[in-house]
Amino acid sequence: MESNRQKKIAGVLQNDLANVLQSMLRESGQLGIIISVSKVKVTTDLSIAKVYASVFPSEKAENITAELNEIKSKIKHRIAQLTKHQLRKMPDLHFYNDDSLEYIDKIEQAVKGKENPIQNPDILPKRKKT
């Protein structure tokens, strides 16, 4: 269970990371890509922050996540400058791809597919009566 301190640090990091990542995208000239920080989890000793980022379009998600992990020292420095009055020590950042929205979309597509068992109950196998 997360302590209040962990939750507060995660909230501060999530907000600042979202702003920094969007500005870094604009500075690099990459258009048509959106990064949102969906979740930040901080370890109990406050030394590591796991950052879950959603990337749109999802085809570029793996490449963007790999790039973020390569330049995480630069990102950490920019975040440390923003949070220097709020945090004593900046946690190390580890970026992960958050594909939960893509997973939800696949479930919705399966439900909205051609064979809808609600409209055509003959699709489902009949139950055996015991």
C-alpha positions in Angstrom: 0.0 0.0 0.0 1.3 3.4 -0.9 1.9 6.0 1.8 0.6 9.5 1.5 4.2 10.8 0.8 4.5 8.3 -2.1 1.2 9.5 -3.6 2.1 13.1 -3.3 5.5 12.7 -5.0 3.8 10.6 -7.7 1.3 13.3 -8.3 3.9 16.0 -8.5 6.0 13.9 -10.9 3.1 13.0 -13.1 2.1 16.6 -13.6 5.6 17.9 -14.3 6.6 14.9 -16.5 3.5 15.4 -18.7 4.5 19.1 -19.2 8.2 18.4 -19.8 7.6 15.5 -22.2 5.2 17.5 -24.3 7.6 20.5 -24.5 10.5 18.2 -25.4 8.4 16.7 -28.3 7.6 20.2 -29.5 11.3 21.2 -29.3 12.4 18.2 -31.2 10.0 18.9 -34.0 8.1 15.7 -33.8 4.5 16.5 -34.9 1.5 14.2 -34.7 2.6 12.4 -31.5 0.9 12.8 -28.2 2.4 11.5 -24.9 0.3 11.3 -21.8 1.7 10.2 -18.4 -1.1 7.8 -17.2 0.5 6.7 -13.9 3.6 7.2 -11.8 4.5 4.7 -9.0 7.2 5.6 -6.5 9.0 2.9 -4.5 8.8 3.0 -0.7 12.3 4.4 -0.3 11.5 7.1 -2.9 14.5 6.2 -5.0 12.8 4.9 -8.2 9.7 6.2 -10.1 8.1 4.0 -12.6 6.5 6.2 -15.2 3.7 4.7 -17.4 3.3 6.7 -20.6 0.6 6.3 -23.3 1.8 7.2 -26.8 -0.5 8.1 -29.7 -0.3 6.7 -32.3 0.3 3.4 -30.6 2.5 2.1 -33.5 5.3 4.4 -32.3 4.9 3.6 -28.6 7.8 1.1 -28.3 10.2 3.4 -30.1 9.2 6.5 -28.1 9.5 4.5 -24.8 13.0 3.3 -25.8 14.0 6.9 -26.6 12.6 8.1 -23.2 14.7 5.5 -21.4 17.8 6.6 -23.3 17.4 10.3 -22.4 16.0 9.8 -18.9 19.0 11.6 -17.4 18.1 14.8 -19.3 14.4 14.4 -18.3 15.4 13.8 -14.7 17.5 17.0 -14.7 14.6 19.1 -16.1 12.2 17.7 -13.6 14.7 18.2 -10.7 14.9 21.9 -11.7 11.1 22.2 -11.5 10.7 20.3 -8.2 13.8 21.5 -6.3 11.7 23.2 -3.6 9.4 20.2 -3.3 11.7 17.2 -3.3 14.9 16.6 -1.5 16.1 13.9 -3.9 14.9 13.3 -7.3 14.0 9.6 -7.9 15.4 7.7 -10.8 13.0 7.4 -13.7 12.1 4.2 -15.5 9.7 4.6 -18.5 7.2 1.9 -19.5 4.6 1.8 -22.3 1.0 1.9 -21.0 -1.0 0.0 -23.5 -4.2 -0.2 -21.4 -6.2 2.0 -23.8 -5.2 -0.1 -26.7 -6.3 -3.2 -24.8 -9.7 -1.6 -24.0 -10.1 -0.7 -27.7 -9.5 -4.3 -28.7 -12.2 -5.5 -26.3 -14.6 -2.9 -27.6 -13.9 -4.0 -31.2 -14.5 -7.7 -30.3 -17.8 -6.8 -28.6 -18.9 -4.6 -31.6 -17.8 -7.3 -34.1 -20.0 -8.8 -36.8 -21.2 -11.6 -34.6 -23.1 -10.1 -31.7 -24.4 -12.8 -29.4 -27.0 -10.4 -27.9 -28.7 -9.9 -31.3 -28.2 -13.4 -32.5 -28.3 -15.9 -29.6 -27.9 -18.9 -32.0 -24.1 -18.1 -32.1 -23.5 -19.2 -28.6 -23.4 -22.9 -27.8 -26.5 -24.2 -26.0 -26.3 -24.9 -22.3 -26.7 -28.4 -21.1 -29.5 -28.9 -18.6 -28.6 -30.9 -15.6 
